[in-house]
């Protein structure tokens, strides 16, 4: 009987540990959901309610599916989808609203995107001889494109202000003084 009592204690400790880990994950997911727009949060709540599950499991499931899609899709296709999907949608929204306050941002984004696509062809060939370059570069390119257009980072604006305006734009002929 003593060995069974000894085996129950580690199992109870493991259950307590997994419950704590699940609680930490739930807290982190709730924290992440707090940063989402209210409409997205409302949609997640209604979907979770209809599915009869917790919002945490829905968010983790969506994140898992997204991770599988990112890792299993052909890299060039995924880069094109990430690099053009939201920017095209946002550009069409800007045109539909007839408000062009974001025009410099999106123009800068498309200039960077086009230059990146042109330059990365030869660079990818040269750098393909570096071990692990292909896997690492794919994830870095995805992160770079998201950083460029993501509304809270607006990396294209940073490149415009810190790179293009001081170094490139003054050298372009035809600029009226």
N, C-alpha and C positions, 0 to 999 in steps of 0.2 A: 504494500500500500504506500510505502514511503516514496518509491520512485514516481508513482502517479501524482502525488502531491507536489513533487519537485517539478514535474513537467507542466503542471497547470500554472505555476507561478510565471515562468517565461512566456507562456501563451497569453496570460492576462496582461503582462507587461507589453507584449507585442501589440495586443488590441488597444491598449492605452496609447502606445506610441503611434499607431496608425490613426487613431481618433484625433490625436493632437496634430498629426501631419495633415489630415483632412481638414481640420479647422483652420490651419495656417493657409492651405490652398484656398479655402472658402473666403477667408479674409482678403487674400491677395486678389482673387477674382472680383469680389465686391468692390475693392479699392479701384481696380481697373475699370469696372462698370461705372463707377462714380465719375470717371473722366469722359465717358461717352456722352454724346448729345442726348437730351431727354427723350427725343423721339425714338432713338435707337434703343434706349433703356426700356421705354414703354413697349416697343415691339418685342424685345427679348422677354419681358415679363409676360406678355400675352401669349407668346409661343410656348413658353415654359408652362404656363397655366393650362393651355390646351393639351400639351403633351403629358401633363401630369407629372412633371419632374421639377427639380430645383433649377434655378437660373444658372447656378454654378456648373451643373453637368451639361447644360445646353452650350454655354460659352466654351467649356473645355472640349466638347465634341466638335464645335465649329472650328476651334483652334487646331484640333487634331486633323480634321479634314483639310483645312487650309495648309497645314504643314505637309500633309501627304501630297496635295496638289502641287505645292511649290517644289517639293523634292522629286516628284515623279514625272512632271511635265517636261517636255524638251526645253532646255535652258533658253534657247533663243526665242522660242514662242512665249515663255513666261516673262522674259525681259521685255518683249514687245507689248504684252498685255499690261504689265505693271507700268511700263513707261508711257503707254498711250491711253489706257482705259479711263482713269479718272481725269487726266488732263483734257481729253477730248470732251468728256461730259461737262467739266467745269467751263471749258471754252464755249460749248454750245449754250450752257446756262447764261453765260455772260452775254452772248449774242441775242438770246431770246429776251433777256431783261432789258436789252439796249442800254446797259450801263457798262462803260468801258474803264472803270477805275482800276480793274485788275489787268488791263491790257499790257502794261509794261512787264508785269510779273509773268504772264503767260507767253509773251513774245520772248522774254529772256529764257524761259523754260524750253521753248521749242528750239531756240538757237543752241542752247547747251545740249539738248537731246540730239539734234542733228549732228553737231560737231562730235559728240561722244560716239555716235554710231559710226561716223566716218573714220575717226581715229582709232577706234577699238578693233577694227578689222585687222589692220597690219600689226597693231600692238599685241593682239591676242595670238597671232601667229608667232611672233618673236618670243613672247612670254610663255607660250605653250611648252617650251623646253624646260621651264622651271617646274620641279616636282610639286604636285598638289595645286598648281596655279588654277586649273580649270574649276575645281570645286570651290575654292576660296574666292576666285574672282566673280563667279556667278552670284554668290551671296552678297559680296561687296557691291556689285552692280545693282542688285535689287535694292539693297539698303540705300545706295546713292540716289536712285530714281525716286524712291519714296521720300527721302530727305529733301529732294529738290521740290516736290510738289505738295508735301503734307502741310495742311493749313497751319499747324502749330510751329513748324520749323521754317517753312518757306525758304529753303536753301537757295533757290534761284534768285531771290532778292538779295541774299547775302553775297552771292557771286557777282551780281550786278553792281552792288554798292562797293564791294571790296576789290573786285578784279576788273570788271569791264569798264566802269566809269573812270577810274583813275588811270588805267593802262591802255585799254583798247580804244574806247570811244574818242579820245582826243586825237588819235592817229588816223581816223577815218575821214577821207576827203569829202567835201560837199556839205559839211556841217556849217550851218549859218551861225555867224558870231553875233 
